[in-house]
Amino acid sequence: MQHVKTRLSIFVDGNNMFYAQQKNGWFFDPRRVLGYFTEREDIELVNAFWYTGIKDPQDQRGFRDALISLGYTVRTKILKEYYDDNSGRFSQKANLDIEIVIDMFNTVDQYDQVILFSGDGDFERAIELLRSKNTHITVVSTEGMIARELRNATDRYIDLNDIRDQIEKSDY
């Protein structure tokens, strides 16, 4: 009897995860993330996407090249500067939510399961629609950075700190 593999896609909201990791005080290793979620023999990784805002086309070039060599498809957007009237400060933002949702729906026939690294509540409706297509959704984020709506919409929630031993970046 042939065992059917579960086809997996991973979507990493890079900017959202950067802040989650900063909050936790440790960083994950993109290579170990792929290994952790594909270690079971019945899992086949079909796609891994990484989304990040950049200051200019050369920004984070080494990191982006490393992600590509690991098998990630890297999507970037130039950061936009915003002025916050309340704080009197400028902040930079590159909102890639639409790109993530487009890739999720554009590749929906290729996977059975999604791992979304983000805590952004804007993904709630997309997650609901994907679940209605019998896609199993796991969201990975951290306490204080996961929107209640997103946590409620997902099949499974994993806190980064619960898998720290398996995915943390080490200096060796």
DSSP file (Angstrom, degrees, kcal/mol; ACC not computed):
  #  RESIDUE AA STRUCTURE BP1 BP2  ACC     N-H-->O    O-->H-N    N-H-->O    O-->H-N    TCO  KAPPA ALPHA  PHI   PSI    X-CA   Y-CA   Z-CA
    1    1 A M              0   0    0      0, 0.0     2,-0.5     0, 0.0     0, 0.0   0.000 360.0 360.0 360.0 128.7    0.0    0.0    0.0
    2    2 A Q        -     0   0    0      1,-0.0     2,-0.5     0, 0.0     0, 0.0  -0.665 360.0-140.3 -82.5 127.0    1.4    3.4   -1.0
    3    3 A H        -     0   0    0     -2,-0.5     2,-0.4     1,-0.0    -1,-0.0  -0.776  15.7-133.0 -89.9 127.6    1.3    5.9    1.7
    4    4 A V        -     0   0    0     -2,-0.5     2,-0.2     1,-0.0    -1,-0.0  -0.632  19.6-131.9 -80.9 130.9    0.3    9.4    0.5
    5    5 A K        -     0   0    0     -2,-0.4     2,-0.5     1,-0.1    38,-0.2  -0.537  16.5-117.2 -81.3 147.7    2.6   12.2    1.8
    6    6 A T  E     -a   43   0A   0     36,-3.7    38,-3.0    -2,-0.2     2,-0.5  -0.748  28.9-135.8 -81.7 124.8    1.2   15.3    3.3
    7    7 A R  E     -a   44   0A   0     -2,-0.5   105,-3.2    36,-0.2   106,-2.2  -0.738  25.2-162.7 -88.6 124.8    2.2   18.2    1.0
    8    8 A L  E     -ab  45 113A   0     36,-3.0    38,-3.1    -2,-0.5    39,-1.3  -0.864  15.7-171.7-115.4 138.6    3.4   21.2    3.1
    9    9 A S  E     -ab  47 114A   0    104,-2.2   106,-2.3    -2,-0.4     2,-0.4  -0.990  10.7-155.8-123.7 139.5    3.9   24.9    2.3
   10   10 A I  E     -ab  48 115A   0     37,-2.2    39,-3.2    -2,-0.4     2,-0.5  -0.947   6.3-170.5-116.3 133.7    5.6   27.3    4.7
   11   11 A F  E     -ab  49 116A   0    104,-2.9   106,-3.2    -2,-0.4     2,-0.6  -0.983   4.8-165.7-125.2 118.9    5.0   31.0    4.7
   12   12 A V  E     -ab  50 117A   0     37,-2.4    39,-2.7    -2,-0.5     2,-1.5  -0.919  14.7-153.9-112.7 114.4    7.3   33.3    6.8
   13   13 A D  E  >  -a   51   0A   0    104,-2.4     4,-2.6    -2,-0.6     5,-0.2  -0.695  21.1-167.3 -79.9  89.0    6.2   36.9    7.5
   14   14 A G  H  > S+     0   0    0     37,-1.6     4,-2.1    -2,-1.5    38,-0.2   0.843  78.2  46.3 -55.1 -44.7    9.9   37.9    8.0
   15   15 A N  H  > S+     0   0    0     36,-0.5     4,-1.7     2,-0.2    -1,-0.2   0.923 113.9  48.5 -67.6 -42.9    9.2   41.4    9.5
   16   16 A N  H  > S+     0   0    0      1,-0.2     4,-1.8     2,-0.2    -2,-0.2   0.905 113.8  47.7 -61.0 -42.4    6.6   40.1   11.9
   17   17 A M  H  X S+     0   0    0     -4,-2.6     4,-2.7   100,-0.3     5,-0.2   0.824 103.9  60.9 -70.7 -31.8    8.9   37.3   12.9
   18   18 A F  H  X S+     0   0    0     -4,-2.1     4,-2.3    -5,-0.2    -1,-0.2   0.937 109.1  42.8 -58.9 -45.7   11.8   39.6   13.4
   19   19 A Y  H  X S+     0   0    0     -4,-1.7     4,-2.4     2,-0.2    -2,-0.2   0.877 112.7  52.8 -69.7 -37.0    9.9   41.5   16.1
   20   20 A A  H  X S+     0   0    0     -4,-1.8     4,-1.9     2,-0.2    -2,-0.2   0.912 111.8  46.1 -62.8 -42.0    8.6   38.3   17.7
   21   21 A Q  H  X>S+     0   0    0     -4,-2.7     4,-1.7     2,-0.2     5,-1.5   0.893 111.0  52.2 -68.7 -39.7   12.2   37.0   17.9
   22   22 A Q  H  <5S+     0   0    0     -4,-2.3    -2,-0.2    -5,-0.2    -1,-0.2   0.924 109.2  50.7 -59.4 -43.9   13.4   40.3   19.3
   23   23 A K  H  <5S+     0   0    0     -4,-2.4    -1,-0.2     1,-0.2    -2,-0.2   0.891 112.7  45.8 -60.8 -40.9   10.7   40.1   21.9
   24   24 A N  H  <5S-     0   0    0     -4,-1.9    -1,-0.2     2,-0.2    -2,-0.2   0.709 108.1-126.5 -76.3 -21.2   11.7   36.6   22.9
   25   25 A G  T  <5S+     0   0    0     -4,-1.7     2,-0.3     1,-0.3    -3,-0.2   0.694  78.5  77.0  81.9  18.7   15.4   37.5   23.0
   26   26 A W      < -     0   0    0     -5,-1.5     2,-0.3   142,-0.0    -1,-0.3  -0.979  66.9-134.3-153.1 161.1   16.5   34.7   20.6
   27   27 A F        -     0   0    0     -2,-0.3   142,-3.2   142,-0.2     2,-0.2  -0.894  14.9-129.3-121.8 147.8   16.4   34.0   16.9
   28   28 A F  B     -F  168   0B   0     -2,-0.3   140,-0.3   140,-0.3     3,-0.1  -0.632  19.5-122.2 -95.7 157.7   15.5   31.0   14.8
   29   29 A D     >  -     0   0    0    138,-3.1     4,-2.3    -2,-0.2     3,-0.2  -0.858  11.3-146.3 -98.2 118.5   17.5   29.4   12.1
   30   30 A P  H  > S+     0   0    0      0, 0.0     4,-1.7     0, 0.0    -1,-0.1   0.828 100.9  52.4 -55.6 -33.2   15.7   29.2    8.7
   31   31 A R  H  > S+     0   0    0      2,-0.2     4,-2.1     1,-0.2     5,-0.1   0.918 109.7  47.5 -67.9 -43.9   17.5   25.9    8.0
   32   32 A R  H  > S+     0   0    0     -3,-0.2     4,-2.9     2,-0.2    -1,-0.2   0.829 106.9  58.4 -67.8 -31.7   16.4   24.4   11.3
   33   33 A V  H  X S+     0   0    0     -4,-2.3     4,-2.1   134,-0.2    -1,-0.2   0.946 108.0  45.6 -60.6 -48.2   12.8   25.6   10.7
   34   34 A L  H  X S+     0   0    0     -4,-1.7     4,-1.0     1,-0.2    -2,-0.2   0.926 114.7  48.7 -60.8 -44.2   12.6   23.6    7.4
   35   35 A G  H  X S+     0   0    0     -4,-2.1     4,-0.5     1,-0.2     3,-0.5   0.908 109.3  52.2 -61.9 -43.9   14.2   20.6    9.1
   36   36 A Y  H >< S+     0   0    0     -4,-2.9     3,-0.6     1,-0.2     4,-0.2   0.916 113.7  41.7 -60.6 -45.4   11.8   20.7   12.1
   37   37 A F  H 3< S+     0   0    0     -4,-2.1    -1,-0.2     1,-0.2    -2,-0.2   0.578 121.2  41.2 -83.5  -7.9    8.6   20.8   10.0
   38   38 A T  H 3< S+     0   0    0     -4,-1.0    -1,-0.2    -3,-0.5     5,-0.2   0.241  79.8 104.1-120.1  13.2    9.8   18.2    7.5
   39   39 A E    <<  +     0   0    0     -3,-0.6     2,-0.2    -4,-0.5    -2,-0.1   0.804  61.7  86.3 -69.1 -27.1   11.5   15.7    9.7
   40   40 A R  S >  S-     0   0    0     -4,-0.2     3,-1.5     1,-0.1     0, 0.0  -0.521  81.0-133.2 -73.8 140.9    8.6   13.2    9.5
   41   41 A E  T 3  S+     0   0    0      1,-0.3    -1,-0.1    -2,-0.2    -2,-0.0   0.721 102.4  62.1 -67.2 -21.8    8.8   10.9    6.5
   42   42 A D  T 3  S+     0   0    0    -37,-0.1   -36,-3.7     2,-0.0     2,-0.5   0.320  88.3  89.5 -89.1  10.5    5.1   11.5    5.6
   43   43 A I  E <   -a    6   0A   0     -3,-1.5     2,-0.5   -38,-0.2   -36,-0.2  -0.919  54.3-171.0-110.1 130.2    5.7   15.2    5.0
   44   44 A E  E     -a    7   0A   0    -38,-3.0   -36,-3.0    -2,-0.5     2,-0.6  -0.974  18.3-140.5-118.8 118.6    6.8   16.6    1.6
   45   45 A L  E     +a    8   0A   0     -2,-0.5   -36,-0.2   -38,-0.2     3,-0.1  -0.665  27.6 168.8 -77.8 119.4    7.8   20.2    1.5
   46   46 A V  E     +     0   0A   0    -38,-3.1     2,-0.3    -2,-0.6   -37,-0.2   0.737  64.1   6.0-101.6 -28.7    6.5   21.7   -1.7
   47   47 A N  E     -a    9   0A   0    -39,-1.3   -37,-2.2     2,-0.0     2,-0.4  -0.994  48.9-172.8-153.0 146.4    7.1   25.4   -1.0
   48   48 A A  E     -a   10   0A   0     23,-0.4    25,-3.1    -2,-0.3     2,-0.4  -0.936  16.5-171.5-139.8 120.1    8.8   27.7    1.5
   49   49 A F  E     -ac  11  73A   0    -39,-3.2   -37,-2.4    -2,-0.4     2,-0.4  -0.880   7.9-167.0-113.9 142.7    8.3   31.4    1.1
   50   50 A W  E     -ac  12  74A   0     23,-2.6    25,-2.9    -2,-0.4     2,-0.4  -0.997   6.8-163.8-130.0 126.7   10.0   34.2    3.1
   51   51 A Y  E     +ac  13  75A   0    -39,-2.7   -37,-1.6    -2,-0.4   -36,-0.5  -0.925  17.1 162.3-114.5 130.6    8.7   37.8    2.9
   52   52 A T  E     - c   0  76A   0     23,-2.4    25,-1.2    -2,-0.4     2,-0.3  -0.999  34.8-126.0-151.3 146.0   10.8   40.8    4.0
   53   53 A G  E     - c   0  77A   0     -2,-0.3     2,-0.3    23,-0.2    25,-0.2  -0.684  30.2-165.0 -85.8 142.1   11.0   44.5    3.7
   54   54 A I  E     - c   0  78A   0     23,-2.4    25,-2.8    -2,-0.3     6,-0.0  -0.944  26.5-139.5-130.2 151.8   14.3   46.0    2.4
   55   55 A K  S    S-     0   0    0     -2,-0.3    -1,-0.1     1,-0.2    23,-0.1   0.871  87.7 -14.0 -74.3 -38.1   15.8   49.5    2.4
   56   56 A D  S >  S-     0   0    0     22,-0.1     3,-1.6    21,-0.1    -1,-0.2  -0.936  84.3 -82.9-156.1 170.8   17.2   49.1   -1.1
   57   57 A P  T 3  S+     0   0    0      0, 0.0    -2,-0.0     0, 0.0    19,-0.0   0.738 127.6  47.7 -57.7 -23.0   17.9   46.3   -3.6
   58   58 A Q  T >  S+     0   0    0      2,-0.1     3,-1.8     3,-0.0     4,-0.2   0.622  83.5 118.4 -90.9 -13.3   21.2   45.4   -1.9
   59   59 A D  T <  S-     0   0    0     -3,-1.6     5,-0.1     1,-0.3     0, 0.0  -0.269  89.9  -3.2 -58.5 134.4   19.8   45.4    1.6
   60   60 A Q  T 3> S+     0   0    0      1,-0.1     4,-3.0     3,-0.1    -1,-0.3   0.723  86.1 150.2  57.5  24.9   20.1   42.0    3.4
   61   61 A R  H <>  +     0   0    0     -3,-1.8     4,-2.7     1,-0.2     5,-0.2   0.907  68.8  47.5 -55.3 -47.6   21.6   40.5    0.1
   62   62 A G  H  > S+     0   0    0     -4,-0.2     4,-2.1     2,-0.2    -1,-0.2   0.917 114.4  46.6 -61.4 -44.4   23.7   37.9    1.9
   63   63 A F  H  > S+     0   0    0      2,-0.2     4,-2.3     1,-0.2    -2,-0.2   0.918 113.4  48.6 -64.0 -44.5   20.7   36.8    4.1
   64   64 A R  H  X S+     0   0    0     -4,-3.0     4,-2.3     1,-0.2    -2,-0.2   0.902 110.8  50.4 -64.4 -40.8   18.4   36.6    1.2
   65   65 A D  H  X S+     0   0    0     -4,-2.7     4,-2.3    -5,-0.3    -1,-0.2   0.894 109.7  51.5 -62.6 -39.4   20.9   34.6   -0.9
   66   66 A A  H  X S+     0   0    0     -4,-2.1     4,-1.3     2,-0.2    -2,-0.2   0.915 109.3  50.0 -63.8 -42.5   21.3   32.2    2.0
   67   67 A L  H  X>S+     0   0    0     -4,-2.3     5,-2.4     1,-0.2     4,-0.6   0.923 110.5  50.0 -60.0 -44.3   17.5   31.8    2.2
   68   68 A I  H ><5S+     0   0    0     -4,-2.3     3,-1.2     1,-0.2    -1,-0.2   0.901 107.7  53.2 -62.3 -41.2   17.4   31.1   -1.5
   69   69 A S  H 3<5S+     0   0    0     -4,-2.3    -1,-0.2     1,-0.3    -2,-0.2   0.771 105.5  55.2 -67.4 -23.7   20.1   28.5   -1.2
   70   70 A L  H 3<5S-     0   0    0     -4,-1.3    -1,-0.3    -3,-0.4    -2,-0.2   0.606 128.8 -97.9 -80.7 -12.3   18.1   26.7    1.5
   71   71 A G  T <<5S+     0   0    0     -3,-1.2   -23,-0.4    -4,-0.6    -3,-0.2   0.447  76.6 139.1 110.4   1.8   15.1   26.5   -0.9
   72   72 A Y      < -     0   0    0     -5,-2.4     2,-0.6    -6,-0.2    -1,-0.3  -0.523  50.9-134.6 -76.2 145.7   13.0   29.5    0.2
   73   73 A T  E     -c   49   0A   0    -25,-3.1   -23,-2.6    -2,-0.2     2,-0.5  -0.917  28.6-149.0 -91.7 121.6   11.3   31.7   -2.4
   74   74 A V  E     -c   50   0A   0     -2,-0.6     2,-0.5   -25,-0.2   -23,-0.2  -0.836  15.2-171.5-103.0 125.3   12.1   35.2   -1.2
   75   75 A R  E     -c   51   0A   0    -25,-2.9   -23,-2.4    -2,-0.5     2,-0.3  -0.951  10.9-175.1-113.6 132.4    9.7   38.0   -1.8
   76   76 A T  E     -c   52   0A   0     -2,-0.5     2,-0.3   -25,-0.2   -23,-0.2  -0.851  14.4-171.2-126.0 161.3   10.8   41.6   -1.0
   77   77 A K  E     -c   53   0A   0    -25,-1.2   -23,-2.4    -2,-0.3     2,-0.2  -0.977  35.4-106.0-147.7 139.9    9.2   45.0   -1.0
   78   78 A I  E     -c   54   0A   0     -2,-0.3   -23,-0.2   -25,-0.2    15,-0.1  -0.478  42.9-111.5 -67.5 132.4   11.0   48.4   -0.5
   79   79 A L        -     0   0    0    -25,-2.8     2,-0.4    -2,-0.2    15,-0.2  -0.358  27.6-145.9 -63.6 141.2   10.3   49.8    3.0
   80   80 A K  E     -G   93   0C   0     13,-2.8    13,-2.6    -3,-0.1     2,-0.5  -0.869  12.5-127.6-107.7 145.5    8.2   52.9    3.1
   81   81 A E  E     -G   92   0C   0     -2,-0.4     2,-0.4    11,-0.2    11,-0.2  -0.799  25.9-172.3 -97.6 133.6    8.7   55.6    5.7
   82   82 A Y  E     -G   91   0C   0      9,-3.7     9,-3.1    -2,-0.5     2,-0.5  -0.933  18.6-135.8-122.9 145.9    5.8   56.7    7.8
   83   83 A Y  E     -G   90   0C   0     -2,-0.4     2,-0.7     7,-0.2     7,-0.2  -0.893  14.0-149.2-101.6 127.8    5.5   59.6   10.3
   84   84 A D  E  >> -G   89   0C   0      5,-3.2     4,-2.5    -2,-0.5     5,-0.7  -0.856   4.1-162.9 -98.7 110.6    3.8   58.8   13.5
   85   85 A D  T  45S+     0   0    0     -2,-0.7    -1,-0.2     1,-0.2     5,-0.0   0.847  87.9  53.8 -60.2 -35.5    2.0   61.9   14.8
   86   86 A N  T  45S+     0   0    0      1,-0.2    -1,-0.2    -3,-0.1    -2,-0.0   0.932 121.1  26.9 -67.8 -47.3    1.6   60.4   18.3
   87   87 A S  T  45S-     0   0    0      2,-0.2    -2,-0.2     0, 0.0    -1,-0.2   0.680  96.7-131.7 -90.7 -17.8    5.3   59.5   18.9
   88   88 A G  T  <5 +     0   0    0     -4,-2.5     2,-0.3     1,-0.3    -3,-0.2   0.709  68.1 119.7  73.5  19.0    6.8   62.2   16.6
   89   89 A R  E   < -G   84   0C   0     -5,-0.7    -5,-3.2     0, 0.0     2,-0.4  -0.800  63.9-123.5-117.3 156.5    8.9   59.5   15.1
   90   90 A F  E     -G   83   0C   0     -2,-0.3     2,-0.3    -7,-0.2    -7,-0.2  -0.762  29.5-173.4 -91.0 144.0    9.4   58.1   11.6
   91   91 A S  E     -G   82   0C   0     -9,-3.1    -9,-3.7    -2,-0.4     2,-0.4  -0.955  16.6-132.8-133.4 158.5    9.0   54.3   11.2
   92   92 A Q  E     +G   81   0C   0     -2,-0.3     2,-0.3   -11,-0.2   -11,-0.2  -0.891  26.4 172.3-113.1 142.4    9.5   52.1    8.3
   93   93 A K  E     -G   80   0C   0    -13,-2.6   -13,-2.8    -2,-0.4     2,-0.4  -0.996  21.8-173.2-149.4 140.0    7.1   49.5    7.1
   94   94 A A        -     0   0    0     -2,-0.3     2,-0.8   -15,-0.2   -79,-0.1  -0.885  20.9-154.4-130.4 101.3    6.8   47.1    4.1
   95   95 A N        +     0   0    0     -2,-0.4     3,-0.2     1,-0.1     4,-0.2  -0.666  22.7 167.9 -83.6 112.1    3.4   45.4    4.3
   96   96 A L     >  +     0   0    0     -2,-0.8     4,-2.2     1,-0.2     5,-0.2   0.182  41.2 111.7-107.4  15.3    3.7   42.1    2.5
   97   97 A D  H  > S+     0   0    0      1,-0.2     4,-2.5     2,-0.2     5,-0.2   0.901  78.5  50.4 -56.3 -43.7    0.3   40.6    3.7
   98   98 A I  H  > S+     0   0    0      1,-0.2     4,-2.8    -3,-0.2    -1,-0.2   0.912 109.3  50.9 -63.2 -42.3   -1.2   40.8    0.2
   99   99 A E  H  > S+     0   0    0      2,-0.2     4,-2.4     1,-0.2    -1,-0.2   0.902 110.7  49.7 -61.5 -40.8    1.8   39.0   -1.3
  100  100 A I  H  X S+     0   0    0     -4,-2.2     4,-2.4     2,-0.2    -2,-0.2   0.945 112.9  45.5 -62.7 -48.6    1.5   36.3    1.3
  101  101 A V  H  X S+     0   0    0     -4,-2.5     4,-2.4     2,-0.2     5,-0.3   0.900 111.8  52.3 -64.5 -40.7   -2.2   35.8    0.7
  102  102 A I  H  X S+     0   0    0     -4,-2.8     4,-2.8     1,-0.2    -1,-0.2   0.937 111.6  46.4 -60.3 -45.9   -1.7   35.8   -3.1
  103  103 A D  H  X S+     0   0    0     -4,-2.4     4,-1.5     1,-0.2    -2,-0.2   0.888 110.4  54.1 -64.7 -37.7    1.0   33.1   -2.9
  104  104 A M  H  < S+     0   0    0     -4,-2.4    -1,-0.2     1,-0.2    -2,-0.2   0.934 117.0  36.0 -60.3 -45.8   -1.2   31.1   -0.5
  105  105 A F  H >< S+     0   0    0     -4,-2.4     3,-0.6     1,-0.2     4,-0.2   0.813 113.3  57.5 -79.9 -30.3   -4.1   31.1   -2.9
  106  106 A N  H 3< S+     0   0    0     -4,-2.8    -1,-0.2    -5,-0.3    -2,-0.2   0.763 118.0  33.6 -69.3 -25.3   -2.0   30.9   -6.1
  107  107 A T  T >X S+     0   0    0     -4,-1.5     3,-2.6    -5,-0.2     4,-0.5   0.244  82.0 117.0-112.5  10.7   -0.4   27.6   -4.8
  108  108 A V  G X4 S+     0   0    0     -3,-0.6     3,-0.7     1,-0.3    -1,-0.1   0.764  72.8  56.9 -56.1 -30.0   -3.4   26.2   -3.0
  109  109 A D  G 34 S+     0   0    0     -4,-0.2    -1,-0.3     1,-0.2    -2,-0.1   0.610 100.4  61.1 -76.4 -10.1   -3.6   23.1   -5.2
  110  110 A Q  G <4 S+     0   0    0     -3,-2.6     2,-0.3     2,-0.0    -1,-0.2   0.628 103.6  45.7 -91.9 -14.8    0.0   22.2   -4.4
  111  111 A Y    <<  -     0   0    0     -3,-0.7  -103,-0.2    -4,-0.5     3,-0.1  -0.874  43.9-167.1-134.0 162.2   -0.4   21.7   -0.6
  112  112 A D  S    S+     0   0    0   -105,-3.2    24,-2.5    -2,-0.3     2,-0.4   0.542  84.1  38.3-111.9 -21.7   -2.5   20.1    2.1
  113  113 A Q  E     -bd   8 136A   0   -106,-2.2  -104,-2.2    22,-0.2     2,-0.4  -0.985  63.7-159.7-138.8 142.9   -1.0   21.8    5.0
  114  114 A V  E     -bd   9 137A   0     22,-2.9    24,-2.8    -2,-0.4     2,-0.5  -0.970   6.2-162.3-123.8 137.3    0.3   25.4    5.7
  115  115 A I  E     -bd  10 138A   0   -106,-2.3  -104,-2.9    -2,-0.4     2,-0.6  -0.985  16.2-168.3-112.3 117.9    2.7   26.6    8.4
  116  116 A L  E     -bd  11 139A   0     22,-3.1    24,-2.9    -2,-0.5     2,-1.1  -0.933  11.7-157.4-110.5 117.5    2.3   30.4    8.7
  117  117 A F  E     +bd  12 140A   0   -106,-3.2  -104,-2.4    -2,-0.6     2,-0.3  -0.777  57.1  91.9 -91.8  93.3    4.9   32.3   10.7
  118  118 A S        -     0   0    0     -2,-1.1    -2,-0.1    22,-1.0    22,-0.1  -0.926  56.2-154.4-173.0 154.3    3.0   35.4   11.6
  119  119 A G        +     0   0    0     -2,-0.3    28,-2.6    27,-0.1     2,-0.4   0.267  53.5 132.1-114.8   8.6    0.8   36.8   14.4
  120  120 A D    >   -     0   0    0     26,-0.2     3,-1.7     1,-0.2     4,-0.1  -0.469  50.1-151.9 -73.8 120.1   -1.0   39.3   12.2
  121  121 A G  G >  S+     0   0    0     -2,-0.4     3,-1.9     1,-0.3     4,-0.3   0.652  86.5  82.2 -63.8 -16.5   -4.7   39.3   12.5
  122  122 A D  G 3  S+     0   0    0      1,-0.3     4,-0.4     2,-0.1     3,-0.3   0.709  83.8  62.7 -61.8 -18.2   -5.1   40.5    8.9
  123  123 A F  G <> S+     0   0    0     -3,-1.7     4,-2.6     1,-0.2    -1,-0.3   0.516  74.2  98.1 -84.3  -4.0   -4.7   36.8    7.9
  124  124 A E  H <> S+     0   0    0     -3,-1.9     4,-2.3     1,-0.2    -1,-0.2   0.909  84.4  43.0 -51.9 -53.0   -7.8   35.7    9.7
  125  125 A R  H  > S+     0   0    0     -3,-0.3     4,-2.3    -4,-0.3    -1,-0.2   0.897 113.8  51.2 -65.1 -41.3  -10.1   35.7    6.6
  126  126 A A  H  > S+     0   0    0     -4,-0.4     4,-2.4     1,-0.2    -1,-0.2   0.910 110.7  49.8 -61.6 -41.7   -7.6   34.1    4.3
  127  127 A I  H  X S+     0   0    0     -4,-2.6     4,-2.5     2,-0.2    -2,-0.2   0.909 109.2  51.6 -64.0 -42.9   -7.0   31.3    6.9
  128  128 A E  H  X S+     0   0    0     -4,-2.3     4,-1.6    -5,-0.2    -1,-0.2   0.922 111.3  47.5 -59.2 -44.3  -10.8   30.7    7.2
  129  129 A L  H  X S+     0   0    0     -4,-2.3     4,-0.5     2,-0.2    -2,-0.2   0.903 111.9  49.4 -65.8 -41.6  -11.1   30.4    3.4
  130  130 A L  H ><>S+     0   0    0     -4,-2.4     5,-1.5     1,-0.2     3,-1.2   0.903 108.9  52.8 -64.8 -40.0   -8.1   28.0    3.2
  131  131 A R  H ><5S+     0   0    0     -4,-2.5     3,-1.7     1,-0.3    -1,-0.2   0.850 101.4  60.4 -63.6 -33.1   -9.5   25.9    6.0
  132  132 A S  H 3<5S+     0   0    0     -4,-1.6    -1,-0.3     1,-0.3    -2,-0.2   0.681  99.9  57.4 -68.4 -15.1  -12.8   25.6    4.0
  133  133 A K  T <<5S-     0   0    0     -3,-1.2    -1,-0.3    -4,-0.5    -2,-0.2   0.090 126.8-102.4 -98.0  20.6  -10.8   24.0    1.3
  134  134 A N  T < 5S+     0   0    0     -3,-1.7     2,-0.5     1,-0.2    -3,-0.2   0.793  73.3 148.1  63.4  31.0   -9.6   21.3    3.7
  135  135 A T      < -     0   0    0     -5,-1.5     2,-0.5    -8,-0.1    -1,-0.2  -0.837  45.9-133.6 -94.0 132.2   -6.2   22.8    4.2
  136  136 A H  E     -d  113   0A   0    -24,-2.5   -22,-2.9    -2,-0.5     2,-0.5  -0.764  24.5-158.7 -86.2 125.4   -4.7   22.3    7.7
  137  137 A I  E     -d  114   0A   0     -2,-0.5    19,-1.6   -24,-0.2    18,-1.3  -0.916  13.9-175.9-114.3 127.0   -3.3   25.5    9.0
  138  138 A T  E     -de 115 156A   0    -24,-2.8   -22,-3.1    -2,-0.5     2,-0.5  -0.981  10.7-157.9-115.8 130.4   -0.7   25.9   11.7
  139  139 A V  E     -de 116 157A   0     17,-2.7    19,-2.8    -2,-0.5     2,-0.5  -0.920   2.6-161.8-108.9 133.5    0.2   29.4   12.9
  140  140 A V  E     +de 117 158A   0    -24,-2.9   -22,-1.0    -2,-0.5     2,-0.2  -0.965  36.6 114.0-115.3 124.2    3.6   30.0   14.6
  141  141 A S  E     - e   0 159A   0     17,-1.8    19,-3.4    -2,-0.5     2,-0.3  -0.697  54.8 -96.0-156.9-150.4    4.1   33.1   16.6
  142  142 A T    >   -     0   0    0     17,-0.2     3,-2.3    -2,-0.2     4,-0.4  -0.993  42.2 -81.3-148.1 153.6    4.6   34.1   20.2
  143  143 A E  T 3  S+     0   0    0     -2,-0.3    17,-0.0     1,-0.3    16,-0.0  -0.200 116.2  22.3 -54.0 139.6    2.5   35.3   23.2
  144  144 A G  T 3  S+     0   0    0      2,-0.2    -1,-0.3     1,-0.1   -25,-0.0   0.323 120.2  63.4  85.2  -9.0    1.7   39.0   23.1
  145  145 A M  S <  S+     0   0    0     -3,-2.3     2,-0.6     2,-0.1    -2,-0.2   0.316  79.1  89.7-127.8   4.4    2.2   39.1   19.3
  146  146 A I  S    S-     0   0    0     -4,-0.4    -2,-0.2    -5,-0.1   -26,-0.2  -0.916  76.1-127.4-106.7 124.7   -0.5   36.7   18.1
  147  147 A A     >  -     0   0    0    -28,-2.6     4,-2.4    -2,-0.6     3,-0.2  -0.460  13.7-131.2 -68.4 137.4   -3.8   38.3   17.3
  148  148 A R  H  > S+     0   0    0      1,-0.2     4,-2.3     2,-0.2     5,-0.2   0.879 107.3  55.8 -56.1 -40.1   -6.7   36.6   19.0
  149  149 A E  H  > S+     0   0    0      1,-0.2     4,-1.6     2,-0.2    -1,-0.2   0.900 109.1  46.2 -61.4 -41.3   -8.6   36.4   15.7
  150  150 A L  H  > S+     0   0    0     -3,-0.2     4,-1.3   -31,-0.2    -1,-0.2   0.920 111.5  50.9 -68.8 -43.1   -5.8   34.6   14.0
  151  151 A R  H  < S+     0   0    0     -4,-2.4     3,-0.2     1,-0.2    -2,-0.2   0.883 112.1  47.9 -61.8 -38.5   -5.3   32.2   16.8
  152  152 A N  H  < S+     0   0    0     -4,-2.3    -1,-0.2    -5,-0.2    -2,-0.2   0.810 110.5  52.0 -71.0 -30.5   -9.1   31.4   16.8
  153  153 A A  H  < S+     0   0    0     -4,-1.6    -1,-0.2    -5,-0.2    -2,-0.2   0.711  96.0  85.3 -80.1 -20.3   -9.1   30.9   13.0
  154  154 A T  S  < S-     0   0    0     -4,-1.3   -16,-0.1    -3,-0.2     3,-0.1  -0.386  72.2-136.7 -87.4 159.2   -6.2   28.4   12.9
  155  155 A D  S    S+     0   0    0    -18,-1.3     2,-0.3     1,-0.3   -17,-0.2   0.853  91.1  11.1 -75.5 -36.8   -6.2   24.6   13.3
  156  156 A R  E     -e  138   0A   0    -19,-1.6   -17,-2.7     2,-0.0     2,-0.4  -1.000  63.2-156.1-147.8 139.2   -3.1   24.7   15.5
  157  157 A Y  E     -e  139   0A   0     -2,-0.3     2,-0.5   -19,-0.2   -17,-0.2  -0.969   8.8-169.9-117.7 131.7   -1.1   27.3   17.2
  158  158 A I  E     -e  140   0A   0    -19,-2.8   -17,-1.8    -2,-0.4     2,-0.4  -0.985  16.2-141.0-120.4 126.1    2.6   26.8   18.1
  159  159 A D  E >>  -e  141   0A   0     -2,-0.5     3,-1.8   -19,-0.2     4,-0.7  -0.712  17.1-131.5 -81.7 132.8    4.4   29.3   20.3
  160  160 A L  G >4 S+     0   0    0    -19,-3.4     3,-1.2    -2,-0.4     4,-0.3   0.866 107.1  59.3 -49.3 -40.3    8.0   29.9   19.1
  161  161 A N  G >4 S+     0   0    0      1,-0.3     3,-0.5   -20,-0.2     4,-0.3   0.761  97.0  60.9 -65.5 -23.5    9.2   29.3   22.7
  162  162 A D  G <4 S+     0   0    0     -3,-1.8    -1,-0.3     1,-0.2    -2,-0.2   0.720 114.5  33.6 -75.4 -20.2    7.7   25.8   22.7
  163  163 A I  G XX S+     0   0    0     -3,-1.2     4,-1.5    -4,-0.7     3,-1.1   0.189  83.0 115.7-116.7  15.5   10.0   24.8   19.8
  164  164 A R  H <> S+     0   0    0     -3,-0.5     4,-2.4     1,-0.3     3,-0.4   0.882  72.1  57.1 -51.9 -45.2   13.0   26.9   20.7
  165  165 A D  H 34 S+     0   0    0     -4,-0.3    -1,-0.3     1,-0.2    -2,-0.1   0.821 112.2  42.4 -57.8 -32.1   15.2   23.8   21.3
  166  166 A Q  H <4 S+     0   0    0     -3,-1.1    -1,-0.2     1,-0.1    -2,-0.2   0.717 127.0  25.7 -89.2 -22.4   14.5   22.6   17.7
  167  167 A I  H  < S+     0   0    0     -4,-1.5  -138,-3.1    -3,-0.4  -134,-0.2   0.504  81.7 125.0-123.3  -5.2   14.8   25.8   15.7
  168  168 A E  B  <  -F   28   0B   0     -4,-2.4     2,-0.3    -5,-0.3  -140,-0.3  -0.289  62.8-116.8 -65.3 141.0   17.0   28.2   17.6
  169  169 A K        -     0   0    0   -142,-3.2     2,-0.3     2,-0.0  -142,-0.2  -0.586  32.5-159.7 -73.1 131.2   20.0   29.7   15.7
  170  170 A S        -     0   0    0     -2,-0.3    -1,-0.0     1,-0.1  -142,-0.0  -0.796  22.1-127.0-112.6 160.5   23.2   28.6   17.3
  171  171 A D              0   0    0     -2,-0.3    -1,-0.1     1,-0.2    -2,-0.0   0.505 360.0 360.0 -86.1  -3.0   26.6   30.3   16.9
  172  172 A Y              0   0    0      0, 0.0    -1,-0.2     0, 0.0    -3,-0.0   0.513 360.0 360.0 -83.3 360.0   28.5   27.2   15.9
